[in-house]
Amino acid sequence: LRPFRNVRIFDSSSWDVNPKLKAVLPGSGGGASVANCKLQVSYEFKRGALGFFHVSPGIKPDQAYSPTLPDLVAKDDLALSDLGYFKVKTFRQYHDKGAFFLSRFLVRTTICHASTREVIDLGEVLRYIDGNVFELSVIMGIEKKEQTPCRLICLRVSEQVANERRRKLLKTSKKKGRTPSQAHLALCDWTLLITNVPAHLLPVMQAYSLYRL
């Protein structure tokens, strides 16, 4: 991790609280608690130091905090976050500051070939990949001012893991009244990571190990 000045992990935890607090800390309700507290945290991994934290209602999504995160990183920092914080504009702001990011890839996000600028049908591309590791240089995003040059890292998972992912996707989609596309179901065969860190600073398998933090 020497190339990175700081490695900042952004994440949240939430827990149910007394229902009498629902006016101050509302939860999702329904099958979930009516009162819930969420803690947003920044953890600097290289030094083991807690940084930014914020208490909010559990109903507030992590993505609502994504626009505030670039203010917490500096040049040569690496920001790690999960899909809950995925926002193309945020990644572009990291990039513009000379900072780096590593995240799971949100499959509905538009990506283009870095060389041809043609839109990539990722499901179609991965159908013809025989190996377990595949990497592609892409431009992420539609809006020109948000487009970011990235590496898309694709790691094939076991059949057992893929089937479990499909089960969870179908269950979540049904709960939300949606039907997942066949392309989305097929992409469950892969762990997809997106980063702007050059390969010589962060090889594929190191990127996977680092994201697991």
N, C-alpha and C positions, 0 to 999 in steps of 0.2 A: 504493500500500500504506500510505498515511499513516494510515488509520483503525485499523490494527492495530499494537499495541505491538511484538509479535514475530510473525514468520511461521516457525513451526517445522515442518520436514519430518522425519517419522519414516520410516525405511526400514532395510533390512538388506541385507547382502551375504554370500555364503557361498562357500567354496572347499574342494576336496578336500585332505586332508592324508594323511600316511603311514598306511597301514592299521594299523600297530602302535599307533596312538593311538586305536583304536576303543573302548577301554574308557573313555577320558576324553572323547573327542569323537566319539560314534557318529554315523554317517550313516544314510541310509535303507536301504542294502543293495539287494538285488535287482539291478536294472539300474543303480543308482546306486552311489556309493562307500560302503564300510563305515565310513569315517571322514571327517568333514566338520566344518568350523569355521564358525560364523555370527557376524557382528558386527552388533549392533543400534546404530543411530546416530540422534542428533538433530542436525539442522543448522539454524541460525537464518539464514534467507536474507537478511534485510535488512542484516545486518552480516557475513555470511560466516563465522559462528563455529560450530565444532563444540561440542556440549554433551554430553549423556548418551551413553555408549556402554557396551556390555556384550558380552562374549564368551561364547558358549554352544555346545553341540553343534548340529550342523546339523539334527539330527532334531527339534529343538524348534521348533514353529510360531510364526510372527510373532504370531498371535492370542493366544498365551500372555502376550505383553508388553503387549497392549492395556490391561488393567486398571491398569497402572502409569503410563500416559502422562498421565492427568489431573493427577497430582502434579507434572508437569513444565511445565504451562502455568498462566498467571495470567489475570486479567481483561483483556479486549481483545486477548489473543493469538489467532492463527489457527493451527490445527493441520492439516497436510496429511498424508494417509496413503493407502495403496492398499488394495485389497480384503483383503489378507492380515491387516490389523489391524481389519477391520470388526467392530464390536461395539456394539449399540444402547445398552447400559448405559454404555459409555465415552462415547458421544456425549451422553448425558443428563448425565453428570458434567461434561463441558466446558460444556454449556449452563448448568448450575447455578452454575458458577464465573464466569459472565459472559464466557466465552471462546467462540471460534468454531471451526468445523470445516468441512472440505471433503474429500469422499471420493467415489470411485466408489460406486454403489449396488448392494448385493447383492440380486439379483432375487427371491429367495425371502423377503425381509423383508416383513412385513405393514405396509401403509400405509393410512391412512384419510383421507377428505376432511376438511380442517381445519374446515369449516363444519358438515357433516352427521354427521361421525364414522362414515360408512359405509365399509366396506372397499372398497378400489379394486382392480379387476382391471386392472392396468396394460397387459397385452397387448391387452385388449379396447378400452381407451381409445385407445391409440396406433394401432390399426387404422384409425381414422377421422380421423387427423390428416394433412392434406395438406401442410403446410409442413415445413420442416427444423428448426424450433425450437419447443419446447413447454415450458411451465413450469406447475407445479401446486403449490399450498400444501397440505401434508399433515401428518398426525401420524404419526410413525414409531414402531413398536413395539406389542406386545400388552399387556405388563404396565403397569399404570397408573403406577407409580413410575418407569418407564423411558421412557414416552412423551415424545417430543420434537417440538415444532413445527419444520417444515423447509420448504425449497424443494426440490422435485424438478425438476431441469433435464434435459430430454431433447433430444439433438442427433442428428439423422439422419446416418448415415454413408453413404459410397458403397457401391454394390452389391459392388464388389471387396472392400472392407474387411469388409462384413457376411458375405460368403461365406467369407472367411478365418477370421473369428471362429467361424462355424458348423463349419468343418472342425476347428479346434482344440478346440472344445467336444465334438464327437463323438469325437475321438481321446482326449481326457482322460477322458470318461465311459466309453468302452469299456475303458480301462486300469483304471478303478475298478469295472468290472462294473455300470455304470449305463446307463440310457437317458434322455437329456435330453428334457424335454417339448417339445411343439410350441410352446407359449407361450414357453419359454426360447429356443428356436431363433429364433423370430420377433423377440424382443427384441434379437437380435444386430444388428438394423438400426439400433440406437440406442446412443449413448454416454449413460449415465445417471449424473448427479452428484447428490449430496445435500449440503445445507449449511444452516446456521442463520444465515448472514450475510444481512441484509436486501438487497433488490435495489438500493437506492440507494447502498449501500456496495460492492457487488460485482455489477455487471451480468453478464448471461448469458455473453457472449463473453469477458469478463475472467476469469470463473470457469473457463472452459475453458482459457484460456491459463495461468492460475495453476496449475491441476491438472497440466498437462503438465510442470511443474517436477519 
